[in-house]
Amino acid sequence: MKKRILVGTLLVLTVMTAAAFTLKMPPPPLIELKGATPWAFAAGLFLPKEAQEYTYALKTSPFDKMTYPLGEQTVGLFEKNLPAVFKSVVRAESPKPAQGVDLVVEPSIVKFEAVVPHPAYNPYTATIVLRVNVYDREGNKIFTQTATGNGQSGKGMASGFKAQSLAAEAAQLAMADAAKQILEALLAAPEIKDYK
């Protein structure tokens, strides 16, 4: 009897583990910033390990869940797009700039929510709140901006793991929306304009 319970438990755990799926998100997009003139500063991009490894798990049924690799997407999104805001961008190890770096930009994910629709013909949606902090040469915070981005995808009817690309697309659209607002705020920030 104990053997049957053990085998049954192992079978259930195997099924539950097999049903956990990490979304494959496409490479981050290049965000269009019309008329952007980068600041004449060298910026460090700082993402602590927990930010780089940030994931969001969404339970889609009693035995299924989707995991969104949002930390990886955040790193790629800012690596690709921050050069539109600053003359040069390098990776930073802390909020205090290294030699040759004028300031440090630290993006983070404040909140993320996603909806996998039931019934499946409704749109897949995602909402993200991103924040960016900017630090001066001494490591003091001189600017912060928080933005909410929304994304929606609904190309036809799909459900379960067949719909992973729709869930990933909605998340990426939300991230790009929030990141664009943050990049525009960095380009307009008087704290950066007057920075010496």
N, C-alpha and C positions, 0 to 999 in steps of 0.2 A: 504494500500500500504506500509506504513511504517512498519507494522507488518511483511509483506512478506519479505521485505528487511532485517529486523532484524533476522528473522528465517533463511533466506538464508545465511546471514553472519555467524550466529552461526553454521550452518551446515558445511560451508566451513572451519571455524576455527576448528571445531571438527574433520573433516577429516584430516586437516593438522597436528593437534596435534597427532592424532592417527597414522599418518604415520612417526612420528619421532621415531627412534629406536636406543637404545643403544646396541652396540655389546657386546655379552657375550664372553669375551676373556678367554682362558684356563689359568690355573696357569702358572706363569713365569717359563721358563726352567732353569735347572742347566747347566751353561755354562762350557764346558770342557776347562781347562787351563792346557795343558800338562807340566809336570815338575815344576808346580808352588810351590814355597816355600813362605808361608805367612811372611810378615814383622812382627817383634816382637814388634808391637805397638798395643795399644788399640785405635780403631777408633770410632768416632761418625758419624752416618749417619744423615745428616740434610737435610730435604726437607720442605721448607716453604709451608704454606697452599695452596698457588696458584699453586705450583708445584704438590702437592698431588692431587689437584682437576682439573688438566689440562685435557681438552677434545678437540677433534677436530671433527667438524661437516662437513660431506661431503654430498652435495646435489646430490641425484641420479636421481631425476626427479623434475618437477615443484612442486610436492606435497610430495615427499619423501626425507628423509635424514637419514644418518647413523651417529651416534655419537660414537667416539672411546674413551674409558676411559683410556687415556694414562698415566695420573698421577698415578692412582692405579697400573697400570702395571709397571711403573718405580719404585715405592716404593717396590713392591714385587720382582722385578728383582734384585735390589741392596741389599735388605735384604737377599735374598737367596744366592747371589754370592760374596758379599764383604768379607765374612769370608774366602774365598780362597786367599785373598790379605793381610788381617791383622789378627793377632792372636785372637782378639776379636772385636766384633762390637756391639755397643749399639745405640739407637736413641738419637739424639742431638736436643736441643731446639734452638740453634743458631750456627753461624760459630765459636764462641769461645768455646773451649772444656771445659767441666765440669771437676771437680776433678776426677782423675783417668783415664782421656782420654788424649791421646797424641796428636791427631790431628783430624780434622773434614773433612769429605768428603761430598761435596754438588753436587749431580747430578741435571741437569736441561735439559729441552727440548728446543732446540733453534728453531727447525723447523720440521714440519711433512707434508708430502703430500701423498695422496693415490689416486689410480686410480681404479674405478669400470668400467670394460671394456664394450664397446658397439662396435661390437657385443660381446655377453657374452662368446664366446668360446676363446677369448683372455685372457691372464693371468691377475689376480688381482695383483697389485703391491703397494708397499709402500716404502717411503724413509724417514728416520728420521735423524736429526742432534742432537746428545746428547753432552753435555759439563759437565765436572766435575771440580770443584775447590776443592783444598785441603788447609786447614788453619792450622797454627801452634798453639801453646798453648796460644799465645796472640791474636789470631784471625786474623793474617796476612796471606794473600794468598801466598803460597809457590809453588804451582803447578797448572797448568790448562791444560786440554786436551779436544779437540773437535774431534768428530768422526762422520762420515756419515755411516749409515747402510742401506742396501737394502734388501727387501724381495719380494718374488714372489710366488704366489700360483695359480694353474690352474688345479684342479682335475675335469675334465669334464666340461660340459656346465651347467651353472646356472646363474640366473639373479635375480634382485630385492632382497627382503629380504630372499629368499631361499639361497642366496649366502653369507649370513652374516658370516658363518664360514670361507669361503675363504678370505674375507676381513680381518677378525680378524687374520687369520693365516699369511697373508702377513705382517700385522702390527707387529705381534709378532716376526716374522723372522727378520724384519728390526731392531727392538729394540735389539734383541739378538746379531745381527751382530755388531751394534754400541757399545753395552755394552762390548762385548768381546774385542774390540779394546781398549776401555778405561781401562778395567781391566788389560790387558797386558801392557799398558802404565804405570799404577800405579806400577806394579811389576818391571818395568825396570827404573823407574824414579830416577835419581841421587839425586834429591831434597829430596826424601824419604829415599833413601839409606844412605845419609849423615846426616839425621835428628838426632838430639840429644835431 
